[in-house]
Amino acid sequence: MRRWLLLGGALLLGLPLLALAAFLLLFDADALRPRLAAAVTQATGRSFAAERLAVAPGLVPKVVLEGARLGNAEGGSRPEMLLLRRAELKLALLPLLAGRIEVKALELAGGDLLLERGNWSVTRPAAPPSATPATPAREPMALDIRAVTLRDWVVTAGGER
């Protein structure tokens, strides 16, 4: 009887750990990069691209985006309004389970932001009319940002760096 209890306990602990290990080995966050680019492009009406997207799971999950570029308005002095070498987002795990997003730390490194007349506003492209009825609105998730750090940034405004 004791042997069966030990075997059952080992299965109860081992199967979730095995499933978690398989998920960590097989999950490729970088495969979500095209969807992220499309969502940012649709939300801002500007081209967006990134070189790499990674997720590091843990008690404090971390999302890393590298080589991000946000397009400039037409007629701008350069093609990109924003160049960002690296963005690192650290999330609190328990609030995620409750439907809230709590950002423990956001670090934006190697940014180059161009502010010139005409590129300050971003507009959404008009949504095409749809034949299907609109889906009911969902309650928005709460967002709580605890700390933001900017490292090695250059901001250009009115020709001044």
C-alpha positions as CSV (number, residue, x, y, z in Angstrom):
1,M,0.0,0.0,0.0
2,R,2.8,2.4,0.9
3,R,4.5,1.7,-2.4
4,W,1.3,2.7,-4.3
5,L,1.0,6.0,-2.3
6,L,4.7,6.9,-3.1
7,L,4.1,6.0,-6.8
8,G,0.9,8.1,-6.9
9,G,2.7,11.1,-5.2
10,A,5.6,10.8,-7.6
11,L,3.1,10.9,-10.5
12,L,1.2,13.9,-9.1
13,L,4.5,15.8,-8.8
14,G,6.3,14.4,-11.8
15,L,3.7,14.9,-14.5
16,P,3.2,18.6,-14.1
17,L,7.0,19.1,-13.9
18,L,7.4,17.0,-17.1
19,A,4.7,19.0,-18.9
20,L,6.4,22.3,-17.8
21,A,9.8,21.1,-19.0
22,A,8.3,20.0,-22.3
23,F,6.7,23.4,-22.7
24,L,9.9,25.3,-22.0
25,L,11.8,23.2,-24.5
26,L,9.3,23.4,-27.3
27,F,7.9,27.0,-26.9
28,D,9.4,29.5,-29.3
29,A,8.5,33.1,-28.4
30,D,10.2,34.4,-31.5
31,A,7.5,32.7,-33.6
32,L,5.1,35.3,-32.2
33,R,7.3,38.2,-33.5
34,P,5.3,38.6,-36.8
35,R,2.0,38.8,-34.9
36,L,3.5,41.4,-32.6
37,A,4.7,43.4,-35.6
38,A,1.3,43.2,-37.2
39,A,-0.5,44.3,-34.0
40,V,1.8,47.3,-33.5
41,T,1.5,48.3,-37.1
42,Q,-2.3,48.1,-37.0
43,A,-2.5,50.0,-33.7
44,T,-0.2,52.8,-34.8
45,G,-0.6,53.0,-38.5
46,R,3.2,52.8,-38.8
47,S,5.6,50.0,-39.9
48,F,7.1,48.1,-37.0
49,A,9.7,45.4,-37.0
50,A,11.9,43.6,-34.5
51,E,14.9,41.3,-34.8
52,R,14.2,39.0,-31.8
53,L,11.5,38.2,-29.2
54,A,12.3,35.9,-26.3
55,V,10.5,34.9,-23.1
56,A,12.2,33.6,-20.0
57,P,9.7,31.9,-17.7
58,G,10.1,31.9,-13.9
59,L,8.7,33.3,-10.8
60,V,9.3,36.7,-12.4
61,P,8.8,36.0,-16.1
62,K,10.8,38.2,-18.5
63,V,10.0,39.3,-22.0
64,V,12.9,40.6,-24.2
65,L,12.5,42.4,-27.5
66,E,15.7,43.3,-29.5
67,G,16.2,45.5,-32.5
68,A,12.8,47.2,-32.6
69,R,12.1,49.8,-35.3
70,L,9.0,52.0,-35.5
71,G,8.5,53.8,-38.8
72,N,8.4,57.6,-39.2
73,A,5.6,59.6,-40.7
74,E,5.7,60.2,-44.5
75,G,8.1,63.0,-45.4
76,G,10.2,62.6,-42.2
77,S,13.9,63.2,-42.2
78,R,14.7,59.5,-41.7
79,P,12.8,56.3,-42.1
80,E,12.4,55.4,-38.4
81,M,10.9,57.5,-35.7
82,L,12.2,55.0,-33.0
83,L,15.1,52.6,-32.9
84,L,15.4,50.5,-29.8
85,R,18.3,48.1,-29.2
86,R,16.7,46.2,-26.3
87,A,13.5,46.2,-24.2
88,E,13.3,44.0,-21.2
89,L,10.0,43.6,-19.3
90,K,9.8,41.7,-16.0
91,L,6.3,40.6,-14.9
92,A,4.8,39.6,-11.6
93,L,3.4,36.1,-11.9
94,L,0.5,36.0,-9.4
95,P,-1.3,39.1,-10.8
96,L,-1.2,37.5,-14.2
97,L,-3.3,34.6,-12.8
98,A,-5.8,37.2,-11.5
99,G,-6.2,38.9,-14.9
100,R,-3.9,41.9,-14.1
101,I,-0.6,42.8,-15.7
102,E,1.9,44.1,-13.2
103,V,5.2,45.2,-14.7
104,K,7.8,44.9,-12.0
105,A,10.5,46.6,-14.2
106,L,10.7,47.8,-17.7
107,E,14.2,48.6,-19.1
108,L,14.6,50.3,-22.5
109,A,18.2,50.3,-23.6
110,G,19.8,51.9,-26.6
111,G,16.9,54.1,-27.8
112,D,17.1,56.6,-30.5
113,L,13.9,58.7,-30.7
114,L,13.2,61.3,-33.4
115,L,10.6,63.9,-32.6
116,E,9.8,66.2,-35.5
117,R,6.8,68.0,-36.8
118,G,4.3,65.5,-38.1
119,N,5.5,62.3,-36.4
120,W,4.1,63.0,-32.9
121,S,0.7,61.5,-33.5
122,V,0.0,58.0,-34.5
123,T,-3.4,57.2,-36.0
124,R,-5.1,53.9,-36.5
125,P,-6.1,53.0,-40.0
126,A,-9.9,52.9,-40.4
127,A,-11.3,49.4,-39.8
128,P,-13.1,47.9,-42.8
129,P,-16.8,47.4,-42.3
130,S,-17.6,43.9,-41.3
131,A,-20.7,41.8,-42.2
132,T,-20.6,40.0,-38.8
133,P,-22.0,41.6,-35.7
134,A,-19.5,43.1,-33.3
135,T,-18.3,40.9,-30.5
136,P,-19.3,42.0,-27.0
137,A,-16.6,44.2,-25.4
138,R,-14.4,42.5,-22.9
139,E,-13.4,44.2,-19.7
140,P,-9.9,45.7,-20.1
141,M,-7.0,44.2,-18.1
142,A,-5.5,46.4,-15.5
143,L,-1.9,47.5,-16.1
144,D,0.4,48.4,-13.3
145,I,3.9,49.6,-14.1
146,R,6.2,49.8,-11.1
147,A,9.6,51.0,-12.6
148,V,10.9,52.2,-16.0
149,T,14.6,52.6,-16.7
150,L,16.0,54.3,-19.8
151,R,19.6,53.5,-20.6
152,D,21.8,55.0,-23.4
153,W,19.1,57.1,-25.1
154,V,19.3,59.8,-27.7
155,V,16.3,62.0,-28.3
156,T,16.4,64.4,-31.3
157,A,13.8,67.3,-31.4
158,G,13.9,70.3,-33.6
159,G,17.3,69.3,-35.0
160,E,18.8,69.2,-31.5
161,R,20.2,66.0,-29.9
